[in-house]
Structure formats: C-alpha cells, structure tokens
Amino acid sequence: MDLHTVTDYRVARERADLVAGPGTAYVGGGTWLFSEPQPHLTRLVDLTGLEWPALTVTEDGLEIAATCTVERIADLSDSGIWTAAPLFRQCASALLASWKIWKRATVGGNLCLSFPAGAMISLATALDGTVLIWSADGTERRLPVVDFVTGIATNVLGAGDVLRSIHLPARALQARTAFRKIALSPLGRSGVVVIGRQDRDGRVTLSVTAATDRPRVLVLDRIPDRRELDATLRERIPDAAYYTDAHGAADWRRAVTTVLAGEICEELS
C-alpha cells in the first residue's frame, strides 16, 4: 500500500533522532503499517537504523529488541537452550502470516499494535515478559507485558514513546510449557490462545490471549483439578472480558478457554 500522505522519511541513528509530533509514526518492519491507508501520517521514522542487537542472552534471561523479527524468534525453538524453547515457534505460528511476513514483521510491532490475537503478546505474557519503554521526555521505564496492553489495539505508550525491548526471565525460560490455539478455520486468525507454564517450584501460570480484550494471566500455587480450574477462570476473567468479532463469539471463546485450559493442566500434570 502506497502511503501518499507521507512526505518525510527519516532513518534514526541515535535516540535523539526519534522525533515525535503530529502525523509521525515509528517503523520497525512496517508489515501492518503498509497494509492499509494511513491518511493521518505525514512522517515515518525508521527504527532499524538504530541497529539494536536482535537477541541478547544473559544469565538473567533473554532480551529481545523491538526490531527483532518474528523469524528470528521462531528460530530460537531450534536452539535447545531453554526448556520453554518450543513455545517460540508455536506462538509465531499462531500469527496469521506467511513466511515472507515473518522475515519483516517485528516483535515490537506486534506488541505495539496490541491486537487480542497478537502472537508475540501471547509469548511474552506466558513467559512473564517485561517491556523497556523509552519515554518521550528522555527517561525510560519497565513494566510487565500484561500491563502494557490495556485493551483492543490500545496500550500505555504515549506520544513520542518508543518500545525498546522485551525481557524474558531465565526462570520462565527454564519452565515446562504447554500450548493450545483454536481458530474458526484451519489457518484462521486465533480465536483463543491458552498457554500453560509450570516453574521448577511447581507454580503454574496460565495465560489467555486472543479470546479476551487484553491479556489475562492466572498464577496458581499448583496444578488445579477441573473444578478448581473452572472456578478460578470464572473468578479472575469476567464474562465482559471476552469479546465478539468475525473470528469468534464471546460465549464460544469463554467456553473454549475453559476446555483448552483443562487440557493444558492435564498435559502439565
């Protein structure tokens, strides 16, 4: 899609180049930005010129640059470094996109769009991810991904703020995981994504995405039985959180979430 209203395209080389203002958008991979008209935009600032290292592995975990591509994330499943490694490709495959899109689409872009079916949101929330935000005033702050996304296509970013990176802690990466996705068609956009994680201390984390208006994460001391699980889901995810669109009705999403969460707990047990 040609963006006819854009008259200024800049490649950022340092943080000072991240100009903001009306009509400005930051570009990572641009796969969504160039997919439809953007008549409100007049300036694009390309983040790739900052040359952030895509992936940085430390004793504390994994730091993922916002400009890291989905393809690079999916390839981590072949590394065998972490017990949770299969989850990278599982989540990438939940993104309704071809291999060509994988080569350009970025992790940061997927989070910043903040769509319920954001596959990288599913990955980050399941693994206790936190984001580093460069604020427009020159400061920076970290917060959990589950708090970064505030609703359908909304998040905490203000004008001029930039998502710098996502951190996944080593504790979560060493955990056992189980993944479930369902859609209304075999290759359709995710209607429900449920991911379970059991840490080495036995604690269980269940993340629900695609089905709800924003990510929902449940932390449990142990794997619950079916009755406890049903009660916990009803208590912690209100009915109003499930939404209806072309990819599924709210009541269907709520019912399927319960079924998939049960399968997750059974697998982890």
Accessible surface in RSA format (square Angstrom, percent):
REM  Atomic radii and reference values for relative SASA: ProtOr
REM  Chains: A
REM  Algorithm: Lee & Richards
REM  Probe-radius: 1.40
REM  Slices: 20
REM RES _ NUM      All-atoms   Total-Side   Main-Chain    Non-polar    All polar
REM                ABS   REL    ABS   REL    ABS   REL    ABS   REL    ABS   REL
RES MET A   1   117.11  60.6  65.08  43.1  52.04 123.9  54.84  46.6  62.28  82.5
RES ASP A   2   106.05  74.3  93.08  92.6  12.97  30.7  18.08  42.6  87.97  87.7
RES LEU A   3    21.83  12.2   3.29   2.4  18.54  46.6   6.88   4.8  14.95  40.2
RES HIS A   4   160.24  87.6 127.03  88.3  33.21  85.0  91.10  93.9  69.14  80.4
RES THR A   5    56.76  40.4  46.89  47.5   9.88  23.5  52.57  70.6   4.19   6.3
RES VAL A   6    31.37  20.6  11.76  10.6  19.61  47.3  11.76  10.2  19.61  53.2
RES THR A   7   123.16  87.6  83.15  84.3  40.02  95.4  72.75  97.7  50.42  76.2
RES ASP A   8    42.65  29.9  38.40  38.2   4.25  10.0  21.49  50.6  21.16  21.1
RES TYR A   9   112.31  52.4  83.44  47.5  28.87  75.1  67.30  50.6  45.01  55.5
RES ARG A  10   102.12  42.9  97.62  49.8   4.49  10.7  35.96  49.1  66.16  40.1
RES VAL A  11    60.34  39.7  42.05  38.1  18.28  44.1  42.05  36.5  18.28  49.6
RES ALA A  12     0.39   0.4   0.00   0.0   0.39   0.9   0.39   0.5   0.00   0.0
RES ARG A  13   158.20  66.4 137.46  70.1  20.74  49.4  57.20  78.2 101.00  61.2
RES GLU A  14   103.17  59.2  98.54  74.6   4.63  11.0  31.82  61.5  71.35  58.3
RES ARG A  15    75.86  31.9  65.60  33.4  10.26  24.4  44.65  61.0  31.21  18.9
RES ALA A  16    84.58  77.8  48.30  74.5  36.29  82.5  60.23  84.8  24.35  64.5
RES ASP A  17    49.38  34.6  43.59  43.4   5.79  13.7  12.55  29.5  36.84  36.7
RES LEU A  18    25.09  14.0   8.41   6.0  16.68  41.9   8.56   6.0  16.53  44.5
RES VAL A  19    45.91  30.2  38.89  35.2   7.02  16.9  45.91  39.9   0.00   0.0
RES ALA A  20    51.89  47.7  25.76  39.8  26.12  59.4  27.35  38.5  24.53  65.0
RES GLY A  21    36.42  44.9   0.00   N/A  36.42  44.9  23.97  65.8  12.45  27.9
RES PRO A  22   136.05  99.2 111.29 101.5  24.76  90.0 123.85 102.3  12.20  75.8
RES GLY A  23    19.95  24.6   0.00   N/A  19.95  24.6   6.37  17.5  13.58  30.4
RES THR A  24    28.56  20.3   3.63   3.7  24.94  59.4   3.63   4.9  24.94  37.7
RES ALA A  25    18.65  17.1  13.92  21.5   4.74  10.8  18.65  26.3   0.00   0.0
RES TYR A  26    55.20  25.8  30.86  17.6  24.34  63.3  30.88  23.2  24.33  30.0
RES VAL A  27     8.15   5.4   6.75   6.1   1.39   3.4   8.15   7.1   0.00   0.0
RES GLY A  28    17.09  21.1   0.00   N/A  17.09  21.1   5.72  15.7  11.37  25.5
RES GLY A  29    14.97  18.5   0.00   N/A  14.97  18.5   2.01   5.5  12.95  29.0
RES GLY A  30    13.50  16.7   0.00   N/A  13.50  16.7   5.93  16.3   7.57  17.0
RES THR A  31    43.98  31.3  23.35  23.7  20.63  49.2  17.59  23.6  26.39  39.9
RES TRP A  32    88.30  35.4  83.22  40.3   5.09  11.9  78.62  41.9   9.68  15.7
RES LEU A  33    19.79  11.0  18.23  13.0   1.56   3.9  18.23  12.8   1.56   4.2
RES PHE A  34    79.12  39.6  73.67  45.6   5.45  14.2  74.04  44.9   5.08  14.5
RES SER A  35    65.21  55.1  33.21  44.3  32.00  73.7  37.67  80.2  27.54  38.6
RES GLU A  36    76.81  44.1  76.52  57.9   0.29   0.7  16.45  31.8  60.36  49.3
RES PRO A  37    84.73  61.8  73.77  67.3  10.96  39.8  75.31  62.2   9.42  58.5
RES GLN A  38     9.41   5.3   5.62   4.1   3.79   9.0   0.90   1.9   8.51   6.5
RES PRO A  39    99.33  72.4  80.07  73.0  19.26  70.0  83.07  68.6  16.26 101.0
RES HIS A  40   123.66  67.6 101.93  70.8  21.73  55.6  86.24  88.9  37.42  43.5
RES LEU A  41     7.24   4.0   7.24   5.2   0.00   0.0   7.24   5.1   0.00   0.0
RES THR A  42    64.94  46.2  64.34  65.2   0.61   1.4  51.63  69.3  13.32  20.1
RES ARG A  43    56.56  23.7  56.56  28.8   0.00   0.0   2.08   2.8  54.48  33.0
RES LEU A  44     3.14   1.7   3.14   2.2   0.00   0.0   3.14   2.2   0.00   0.0
RES VAL A  45     0.00   0.0   0.00   0.0   0.00   0.0   0.00   0.0   0.00   0.0
RES ASP A  46    18.79  13.2  18.79  18.7   0.00   0.0   0.00   0.0  18.79  18.7
RES LEU A  47    15.48   8.6  14.76  10.6   0.72   1.8  14.76  10.4   0.72   1.9
RES THR A  48    63.15  44.9  50.40  51.1  12.75  30.4  39.03  52.4  24.12  36.5
RES GLY A  49    10.91  13.5   0.00   N/A  10.91  13.5   5.27  14.5   5.64  12.6
RES LEU A  50    24.17  13.5   5.21   3.7  18.96  47.7   5.38   3.8  18.79  50.6
RES GLU A  51   141.81  81.4 114.17  86.4  27.65  65.8  42.99  83.1  98.83  80.7
RES TRP A  52    29.11  11.7  13.81   6.7  15.30  35.9   9.65   5.1  19.46  31.6
RES PRO A  53    87.83  64.0  71.90  65.5  15.93  57.9  84.04  69.4   3.79  23.6
RES ALA A  54    23.36  21.5  14.93  23.0   8.43  19.2  15.47  21.8   7.89  20.9
RES LEU A  55    38.78  21.6  14.75  10.6  24.03  60.4  14.75  10.4  24.03  64.7
RES THR A  56    58.57  41.7  55.36  56.1   3.20   7.6  46.56  62.5  12.01  18.2
RES VAL A  57    81.41  53.6  53.61  48.5  27.80  67.0  53.61  46.6  27.80  75.4
RES THR A  58    72.73  51.7  54.31  55.1  18.43  43.9  59.72  80.2  13.02  19.7
RES GLU A  59   174.66 100.3 144.95 109.7  29.71  70.7  67.18 129.9 107.48  87.8
RES ASP A  60   104.03  72.9  96.23  95.8   7.80  18.4  20.66  48.6  83.38  83.2
RES GLY A  61     1.29   1.6   0.00   N/A   1.29   1.6   1.16   3.2   0.13   0.3
RES LEU A  62     0.02   0.0   0.00   0.0   0.02   0.1   0.02   0.0   0.00   0.0
RES GLU A  63    40.06  23.0  38.57  29.2   1.49   3.5  30.70  59.4   9.36   7.6
RES ILE A  64     1.82   1.0   1.82   1.4   0.00   0.0   1.82   1.3   0.00   0.0
RES ALA A  65     1.80   1.7   0.33   0.5   1.47   3.3   1.01   1.4   0.79   2.1
RES ALA A  66     5.83   5.4   4.14   6.4   1.69   3.8   4.21   5.9   1.61   4.3
RES THR A  67    24.52  17.4  12.56  12.7  11.96  28.5   6.66   8.9  17.86  27.0
RES CYS A  68     1.74   1.3   0.00   0.0   1.74   4.1   1.71   4.3   0.02   0.0
RES THR A  69    29.34  20.9  28.88  29.3   0.45   1.1  26.81  36.0   2.52   3.8
RES VAL A  70     0.33   0.2   0.33   0.3   0.00   0.0   0.33   0.3   0.00   0.0
RES GLU A  71    51.33  29.5  51.33  38.8   0.00   0.0   9.16  17.7  42.16  34.4
RES ARG A  72   112.41  47.2 111.11  56.6   1.30   3.1  31.75  43.4  80.66  48.9
RES ILE A  73     0.00   0.0   0.00   0.0   0.00   0.0   0.00   0.0   0.00   0.0
RES ALA A  74     0.32   0.3   0.32   0.5   0.00   0.0   0.32   0.4   0.00   0.0
RES ASP A  75    72.22  50.6  65.43  65.1   6.79  16.1  23.74  55.9  48.48  48.4
RES LEU A  76    19.65  10.9  18.71  13.4   0.94   2.4  19.65  13.8   0.00   0.0
RES SER A  77    22.92  19.4   4.70   6.3  18.22  42.0   4.70  10.0  18.22  25.5
RES ASP A  78   106.26  74.4  71.75  71.4  34.51  81.6  36.01  84.7  70.26  70.1
RES SER A  79    50.59  42.7  13.55  18.1  37.04  85.3  25.33  53.9  25.25  35.4
RES GLY A  80    64.70  79.8   0.00   N/A  64.70  79.8  33.82  92.8  30.88  69.2
RES ILE A  81    95.38  54.3  70.74  52.7  24.64  59.4  77.79  56.0  17.60  47.8
RES TRP A  82    16.72   6.7   9.32   4.5   7.40  17.4   2.07   1.1  14.65  23.8
RES THR A  83    69.48  49.4  48.09  48.8  21.39  51.0  39.94  53.6  29.54  44.7
RES ALA A  84     0.00   0.0   0.00   0.0   0.00   0.0   0.00   0.0   0.00   0.0
RES ALA A  85     3.12   2.9   3.12   4.8   0.00   0.0   3.12   4.4   0.00   0.0
RES PRO A  86    71.39  52.0  66.02  60.2   5.37  19.5  70.13  57.9   1.25   7.8
RES LEU A  87     0.16   0.1   0.16   0.1   0.00   0.0   0.16   0.1   0.00   0.0
RES PHE A  88     0.00   0.0   0.00   0.0   0.00   0.0   0.00   0.0   0.00   0.0
RES ARG A  89    81.76  34.3  81.76  41.7   0.00   0.0  44.88  61.3  36.89  22.4
RES GLN A  90    68.88  38.5  62.44  45.6   6.44  15.3  25.53  54.3  43.35  32.9
RES CYS A  91     0.06   0.0   0.00   0.0   0.06   0.1   0.06   0.1   0.00   0.0
RES ALA A  92     0.00   0.0   0.00   0.0   0.00   0.0   0.00   0.0   0.00   0.0
RES SER A  93    65.00  54.9  43.11  57.5  21.89  50.4  33.53  71.4  31.47  44.1
RES ALA A  94     4.49   4.1   1.40   2.2   3.09   7.0   2.48   3.5   2.01   5.3
RES LEU A  95    32.20  17.9  27.50  19.7   4.70  11.8  27.98  19.7   4.21  11.3
RES LEU A  96   108.50  60.4  79.96  57.2  28.54  71.7  84.22  59.2  24.28  65.3
RES ALA A  97    34.86  32.1   3.68   5.7  31.19  70.9  14.15  19.9  20.72  54.9
RES SER A  98    51.20  43.3  35.85  47.8  15.35  35.4  43.08  91.7   8.13  11.4
RES TRP A  99   168.66  67.7 161.26  78.1   7.40  17.4 138.11  73.6  30.56  49.6
RES LYS A 100   127.19  62.0 121.05  74.3   6.14  14.6  64.85  58.4  62.34  66.4
RES ILE A 101    64.38  36.6  64.24  47.9   0.15   0.4  64.38  46.4   0.00   0.0
RES TRP A 102    44.65  17.9  44.65  21.6   0.00   0.0  44.24  23.6   0.42   0.7
RES LYS A 103    98.10  47.9  86.29  52.9  11.82  28.1  52.84  47.6  45.26  48.2
RES ARG A 104   138.53  58.2 136.17  69.4   2.36   5.6  45.94  62.8  92.60  56.1
RES ALA A 105     9.81   9.0   9.04  14.0   0.77   1.7   9.81  13.8   0.00   0.0
RES THR A 106    10.13   7.2   5.82   5.9   4.31  10.3   3.04   4.1   7.09  10.7
RES VAL A 107     3.01   2.0   3.01   2.7   0.00   0.0   3.01   2.6   0.00   0.0
RES GLY A 108     2.77   3.4   0.00   N/A   2.77   3.4   2.77   7.6   0.00   0.0
RES GLY A 109    31.92  39.4   0.00   N/A  31.92  39.4  29.09  79.8   2.83   6.3
RES ASN A 110    17.37  12.0  14.41  13.9   2.96   7.1   2.24   5.4  15.13  14.6
RES LEU A 111     0.03   0.0   0.03   0.0   0.00   0.0   0.03   0.0   0.00   0.0
RES CYS A 112    45.43  34.4  33.20  37.0  12.23  28.7  20.97  53.1  24.46  26.4
RES LEU A 113    45.81  25.5  40.23  28.8   5.58  14.0  43.25  30.4   2.56   6.9
RES SER A 114     0.44   0.4   0.00   0.0   0.44   1.0   0.00   0.0   0.44   0.6
RES PHE A 115    60.99  30.5  60.39  37.4   0.60   1.5  60.39  36.6   0.60   1.7
RES PRO A 116    12.77   9.3   3.47   3.2   9.30  33.8  10.66   8.8   2.11  13.1
RES ALA A 117    11.96  11.0   4.78   7.4   7.18  16.3   6.43   9.1   5.52  14.6
RES GLY A 118     3.52   4.3   0.00   N/A   3.52   4.3   3.52   9.6   0.00   0.0
RES ALA A 119     1.17   1.1   0.02   0.0   1.15   2.6   1.17   1.7   0.00   0.0
RES MET A 120     0.63   0.3   0.01   0.0   0.62   1.5   0.01   0.0   0.62   0.8
RES ILE A 121     2.56   1.5   2.56   1.9   0.00   0.0   2.56   1.8   0.00   0.0
RES SER A 122     1.25   1.1   1.25   1.7   0.00   0.0   0.13   0.3   1.11   1.6
RES LEU A 123     2.91   1.6   2.91   2.1   0.00   0.0   2.91   2.0   0.00   0.0
RES ALA A 124     3.36   3.1   3.34   5.2   0.01   0.0   3.36   4.7   0.00   0.0
RES THR A 125     3.75   2.7   0.01   0.0   3.73   8.9   1.84   2.5   1.91   2.9
RES ALA A 126     1.35   1.2   0.51   0.8   0.83   1.9   1.25   1.8   0.10   0.3
RES LEU A 127     0.04   0.0   0.04   0.0   0.00   0.0   0.04   0.0   0.00   0.0
RES ASP A 128    44.88  31.4  31.42  31.3  13.46  31.8  19.48  45.8  25.39  25.3
RES GLY A 129     2.75   3.4   0.00   N/A   2.75   3.4   0.00   0.0   2.75   6.2
RES THR A 130    37.95  27.0  37.95  38.5   0.00   0.0  34.53  46.4   3.43   5.2
RES VAL A 131     0.00   0.0   0.00   0.0   0.00   0.0   0.00   0.0   0.00   0.0
RES LEU A 132    25.95  14.5  25.95  18.6   0.00   0.0  25.95  18.2   0.00   0.0
RES ILE A 133     0.00   0.0   0.00   0.0   0.00   0.0   0.00   0.0   0.00   0.0
RES TRP A 134    36.36  14.6  35.55  17.2   0.81   1.9  32.58  17.4   3.78   6.1
RES SER A 135    15.37  13.0  10.63  14.2   4.75  10.9   8.07  17.2   7.30  10.2
RES ALA A 136    66.35  61.0  29.79  46.0  36.56  83.2  36.14  50.9  30.21  80.0
RES ASP A 137   114.19  80.0  74.09  73.7  40.10  94.8  49.74 117.1  64.45  64.3
RES GLY A 138    49.37  60.9   0.00   N/A  49.37  60.9  27.59  75.7  21.77  48.8
RES THR A 139    79.76  56.7  73.14  74.2   6.61  15.8  70.24  94.3   9.51  14.4
RES GLU A 140    98.89  56.8  75.41  57.1  23.47  55.9  25.17  48.7  73.72  60.2
RES ARG A 141    92.60  38.9  84.97  43.3   7.64  18.2  60.00  82.0  32.61  19.8
RES ARG A 142   115.06  48.3  85.87  43.8  29.19  69.5  49.68  67.9  65.38  39.6
RES LEU A 143    33.79  18.8  29.92  21.4   3.87   9.7  33.79  23.7   0.00   0.0
RES PRO A 144    57.32  41.8  57.32  52.3   0.00   0.0  57.32  47.3   0.00   0.0
RES VAL A 145     0.27   0.2   0.21   0.2   0.06   0.1   0.21   0.2   0.06   0.2
RES VAL A 146    39.95  26.3  37.47  33.9   2.48   6.0  37.47  32.6   2.48   6.7
RES ASP A 147    77.45  54.2  67.95  67.6   9.49  22.4  20.39  48.0  57.06  56.9
RES PHE A 148     0.00   0.0   0.00   0.0   0.00   0.0   0.00   0.0   0.00   0.0
RES VAL A 149     3.84   2.5   2.71   2.5   1.13   2.7   2.71   2.4   1.13   3.1
RES THR A 150    69.12  49.2  46.46  47.1  22.66  54.0  42.77  57.4  26.35  39.8
RES GLY A 151    11.44  14.1   0.00   N/A  11.44  14.1  11.44  31.4   0.00   0.0
RES ILE A 152    85.83  48.8  70.00  52.2  15.83  38.1  70.00  50.4  15.83  42.9
RES ALA A 153    53.39  49.1  30.86  47.6  22.53  51.3  30.86  43.5  22.53  59.7
RES THR A 154    69.61  49.5  65.28  66.2   4.34  10.3  65.15  87.5   4.47   6.8
RES ASN A 155    34.49  23.8  12.89  12.5  21.60  52.0   0.00   0.0  34.49  33.3
RES VAL A 156    48.12  31.7  26.79  24.3  21.33  51.4  34.53  30.0  13.59  36.9
RES LEU A 157    46.92  26.1  23.48  16.8  23.44  58.9  23.48  16.5  23.44  63.1
RES GLY A 158    38.40  47.4   0.00   N/A  38.40  47.4  32.11  88.1   6.28  14.1
RES ALA A 159   101.17  93.0  67.54 104.2  33.63  76.5  78.97 111.2  22.20  58.8
RES GLY A 160    16.35  20.2   0.00   N/A  16.35  20.2   0.96   2.6  15.39  34.5
RES ASP A 161    19.16  13.4  11.85  11.8   7.31  17.3   0.00   0.0  19.16  19.1
RES VAL A 162     4.88   3.2   2.74   2.5   2.14   5.2   4.88   4.2   0.00   0.0
RES LEU A 163     5.64   3.1   1.24   0.9   4.40  11.0   1.24   0.9   4.40  11.8
RES ARG A 164    43.05  18.1  43.05  21.9   0.00   0.0   1.75   2.4  41.30  25.0
RES SER A 165     1.83   1.5   1.83   2.4   0.00   0.0   0.53   1.1   1.30   1.8
RES ILE A 166     1.50   0.9   1.50   1.1   0.00   0.0   1.50   1.1   0.00   0.0
RES HIS A 167    38.36  21.0  38.36  26.7   0.00   0.0  24.45  25.2  13.91  16.2
RES LEU A 168     0.86   0.5   0.86   0.6   0.00   0.0   0.86   0.6   0.00   0.0
RES PRO A 169    23.83  17.4  23.83  21.7   0.00   0.0  23.83  19.7   0.00   0.0
RES ALA A 170    27.97  25.7  26.86  41.5   1.11   2.5  27.01  38.0   0.96   2.5
RES ARG A 171   113.75  47.8  96.63  49.3  17.11  40.7  68.22  93.2  45.53  27.6
RES ALA A 172     0.00   0.0   0.00   0.0   0.00   0.0   0.00   0.0   0.00   0.0
RES LEU A 173     0.00   0.0   0.00   0.0   0.00   0.0   0.00   0.0   0.00   0.0
RES GLN A 174    55.00  30.8  50.62  37.0   4.38  10.4  15.63  33.3  39.38  29.9
RES ALA A 175     0.92   0.8   0.00   0.0   0.92   2.1   0.92   1.3   0.00   0.0
RES ARG A 176   108.38  45.5 106.89  54.5   1.49   3.5  55.95  76.5  52.43  31.8
RES THR A 177    27.84  19.8   5.47   5.5  22.37  53.3   0.00   0.0  27.84  42.1
RES ALA A 178     3.54   3.3   0.00   0.0   3.54   8.0   3.54   5.0   0.00   0.0
RES PHE A 179    33.08  16.5  20.94  13.0  12.14  31.6  20.94  12.7  12.14  34.8
RES ARG A 180    63.57  26.7  61.36  31.3   2.20   5.2  22.39  30.6  41.18  25.0
RES LYS A 181    65.74  32.1  36.13  22.2  29.61  70.5  21.81  19.6  43.93  46.8
RES ILE A 182    59.80  34.0  56.09  41.8   3.72   9.0  59.80  43.1   0.00   0.0
RES ALA A 183    21.54  19.8   1.99   3.1  19.55  44.5   1.99   2.8  19.55  51.8
RES LEU A 184   110.90  61.8  74.32  53.2  36.58  91.9  77.35  54.3  33.55  90.3
RES SER A 185    56.46  47.7  50.71  67.7   5.75  13.3  38.99  83.0  17.47  24.5
RES PRO A 186   133.64  97.4  99.35  90.6  34.28 124.6 112.21  92.6  21.43 133.2
RES LEU A 187   154.53  86.1 144.27 103.2  10.26  25.8 148.86 104.5   5.67  15.3
RES GLY A 188    12.52  15.4   0.00   N/A  12.52  15.4  12.20  33.5   0.32   0.7
RES ARG A 189    71.08  29.8  67.56  34.4   3.53   8.4  14.94  20.4  56.14  34.0
RES SER A 190     2.24   1.9   0.72   1.0   1.52   3.5   0.29   0.6   1.95   2.7
RES GLY A 191     0.00   0.0   0.00   N/A   0.00   0.0   0.00   0.0   0.00   0.0
RES VAL A 192     0.00   0.0   0.00   0.0   0.00   0.0   0.00   0.0   0.00   0.0
RES VAL A 193     2.55   1.7   2.43   2.2   0.13   0.3   2.43   2.1   0.13   0.3
RES VAL A 194     0.10   0.1   0.10   0.1   0.00   0.0   0.10   0.1   0.00   0.0
RES ILE A 195     1.14   0.7   0.34   0.3   0.80   1.9   0.34   0.2   0.80   2.2
RES GLY A 196     0.03   0.0   0.00   N/A   0.03   0.0   0.03   0.1   0.00   0.0
RES ARG A 197     1.24   0.5   1.01   0.5   0.23   0.6   0.73   1.0   0.52   0.3
RES GLN A 198    34.76  19.4  31.97  23.4   2.79   6.6   4.84  10.3  29.92  22.7
RES ASP A 199     7.95   5.6   3.92   3.9   4.03   9.5   3.46   8.2   4.48   4.5
RES ARG A 200   197.37  82.9 155.27  79.2  42.10 100.2  77.04 105.3 120.34  72.9
RES ASP A 201   113.39  79.4  71.02  70.7  42.36 100.2  51.07 120.2  62.31  62.1
RES GLY A 202    23.99  29.6   0.00   N/A  23.99  29.6  22.61  62.0   1.39   3.1
RES ARG A 203    83.04  34.9  82.65  42.1   0.40   0.9  17.76  24.3  65.28  39.6
RES VAL A 204     0.08   0.1   0.08   0.1   0.00   0.0   0.08   0.1   0.00   0.0
RES THR A 205     2.61   1.9   2.17   2.2   0.44   1.1   0.37   0.5   2.24   3.4
RES LEU A 206     0.40   0.2   0.40   0.3   0.00   0.0   0.40   0.3   0.00   0.0
RES SER A 207     1.50   1.3   1.27   1.7   0.23   0.5   0.18   0.4   1.31   1.8
RES VAL A 208     0.44   0.3   0.44   0.4   0.00   0.0   0.44   0.4   0.00   0.0
RES THR A 209     2.70   1.9   1.64   1.7   1.06   2.5   2.22   3.0   0.48   0.7
RES ALA A 210     0.60   0.6   0.17   0.3   0.43   1.0   0.17   0.2   0.43   1.1
RES ALA A 211     0.00   0.0   0.00   0.0   0.00   0.0   0.00   0.0   0.00   0.0
RES THR A 212     0.83   0.6   0.06   0.1   0.77   1.8   0.00   0.0   0.83   1.2
RES ASP A 213    41.16  28.8  40.58  40.4   0.58   1.4  10.42  24.5  30.74  30.7
RES ARG A 214    81.73  34.3  79.73  40.6   2.00   4.8   9.26  12.7  72.47  43.9
RES PRO A 215     4.75   3.5   3.77   3.4   0.99   3.6   3.88   3.2   0.87   5.4
RES ARG A 216    31.39  13.2  29.00  14.8   2.39   5.7   8.18  11.2  23.22  14.1
RES VAL A 217    44.49  29.3  16.04  14.5  28.44  68.5  16.04  13.9  28.44  77.1
RES LEU A 218     1.71   1.0   1.71   1.2   0.00   0.0   1.71   1.2   0.00   0.0
RES VAL A 219    66.18  43.6  53.52  48.5  12.67  30.5  53.52  46.5  12.67  34.4
RES LEU A 220    17.30   9.6  13.91  10.0   3.39   8.5  17.30  12.2   0.00   0.0
RES ASP A 221   131.94  92.4 110.58 110.1  21.36  50.5  32.83  77.3  99.11  98.8
RES ARG A 222   137.49  57.7 135.83  69.2   1.66   4.0  64.54  88.2  72.95  44.2
RES ILE A 223    38.23  21.8  23.90  17.8  14.33  34.5  23.90  17.2  14.33  38.9
RES PRO A 224    15.50  11.3   7.82   7.1   7.68  27.9   8.24   6.8   7.26  45.1
RES ASP A 225    83.89  58.8  72.36  72.0  11.53  27.3  46.11 108.5  37.78  37.7
RES ARG A 226   125.99  52.9 116.98  59.6   9.02  21.5  52.52  71.8  73.48  44.5
RES ARG A 227   204.06  85.7 196.15 100.0   7.90  18.8  76.98 105.2 127.08  77.0
RES GLU A 228    63.70  36.6  58.33  44.1   5.37  12.8  36.63  70.9  27.07  22.1
RES LEU A 229     1.24   0.7   1.24   0.9   0.00   0.0   1.24   0.9   0.00   0.0
RES ASP A 230    36.95  25.9  35.83  35.7   1.12   2.6   7.40  17.4  29.55  29.5
RES ALA A 231    44.13  40.6  40.41  62.4   3.72   8.5  41.16  58.0   2.97   7.9
RES THR A 232    20.43  14.5  19.44  19.7   0.99   2.4   1.89   2.5  18.54  28.0
RES LEU A 233     6.43   3.6   5.10   3.6   1.33   3.3   5.43   3.8   1.01   2.7
RES ARG A 234   166.46  69.9 146.27  74.6  20.19  48.1  74.18 101.4  92.29  55.9
RES GLU A 235   143.81  82.6 109.56  82.9  34.25  81.5  44.75  86.6  99.06  80.9
RES ARG A 236   109.01  45.8  87.79  44.8  21.22  50.5  34.73  47.5  74.28  45.0
RES ILE A 237     2.08   1.2   0.21   0.2   1.87   4.5   0.21   0.1   1.87   5.1
RES PRO A 238    65.87  48.0  60.11  54.8   5.76  20.9  65.87  54.4   0.00   0.0
RES ASP A 239    92.43  64.7  83.07  82.7   9.35  22.1  27.52  64.8  64.91  64.7
RES ALA A 240    95.47  87.8  61.93  95.6  33.54  76.3  74.09 104.3  21.37  56.6
RES ALA A 241     2.59   2.4   0.07   0.1   2.52   5.7   2.24   3.2   0.35   0.9
RES TYR A 242    13.11   6.1   5.18   2.9   7.93  20.6   1.20   0.9  11.91  14.7
RES TYR A 243    33.50  15.6  28.91  16.4   4.59  11.9  29.73  22.3   3.77   4.6
RES THR A 244    92.72  65.9  65.84  66.8  26.87  64.0  54.21  72.8  38.51  58.2
RES ASP A 245    54.31  38.0  33.22  33.1  21.09  49.9  35.62  83.8  18.69  18.6
RES ALA A 246    95.41  87.7  56.95  87.9  38.46  87.5  70.09  98.7  25.33  67.1
RES HIS A 247    56.46  30.9  55.13  38.3   1.33   3.4  32.84  33.8  23.62  27.5
RES GLY A 248     4.52   5.6   0.00   N/A   4.52   5.6   4.18  11.5   0.34   0.8
RES ALA A 249    43.17  39.7  37.88  58.5   5.29  12.0  38.48  54.2   4.69  12.4
RES ALA A 250    23.09  21.2  22.51  34.7   0.58   1.3  22.51  31.7   0.58   1.5
RES ASP A 251    87.89  61.6  82.13  81.7   5.76  13.6  28.02  65.9  59.87  59.7
RES TRP A 252    68.83  27.6  62.77  30.4   6.06  14.2  51.03  27.2  17.80  28.9
RES ARG A 253     0.96   0.4   0.96   0.5   0.00   0.0   0.00   0.0   0.96   0.6
RES ARG A 254    83.02  34.9  82.97  42.3   0.04   0.1  22.04  30.1  60.98  37.0
RES ALA A 255    59.17  54.4  49.19  75.9   9.98  22.7  57.81  81.4   1.36   3.6
RES VAL A 256    18.88  12.4  18.73  17.0   0.15   0.4  18.88  16.4   0.00   0.0
RES THR A 257     0.14   0.1   0.14   0.1   0.00   0.0   0.14   0.2   0.00   0.0
RES THR A 258    39.05  27.8  39.05  39.6   0.00   0.0  24.23  32.6  14.82  22.4
RES VAL A 259    81.60  53.7  80.59  73.0   1.01   2.4  81.02  70.4   0.58   1.6
RES LEU A 260    14.87   8.3  14.87  10.6   0.00   0.0  14.87  10.4   0.00   0.0
RES ALA A 261     0.31   0.3   0.31   0.5   0.00   0.0   0.31   0.4   0.00   0.0
RES GLY A 262     2.75   3.4   0.00   N/A   2.75   3.4   0.35   1.0   2.40   5.4
RES GLU A 263    66.66  38.3  63.85  48.3   2.80   6.7  24.86  48.1  41.80  34.1
RES ILE A 264     0.00   0.0   0.00   0.0   0.00   0.0   0.00   0.0   0.00   0.0
RES CYS A 265     6.75   5.1   6.31   7.0   0.43   1.0   6.68  16.9   0.07   0.1
RES GLU A 266   125.65  72.1 110.84  83.9  14.80  35.2  44.34  85.8  81.30  66.4
RES GLU A 267    88.15  50.6  65.43  49.5  22.72  54.1  39.69  76.8  48.46  39.6
RES LEU A 268     5.58   3.1   1.32   0.9   4.26  10.7   1.32   0.9   4.26  11.5
RES SER A 269   101.31  85.6  39.14  52.2  62.17 143.2  42.65  90.8  58.66  82.2
END  Absolute sums over single chains surface
CHAIN  1 A    12316.3       9623.5       2692.8       6888.3       5428.1
END  Absolute sums over all chains
TOTAL         12316.3       9623.5       2692.8       6888.3       5428.1
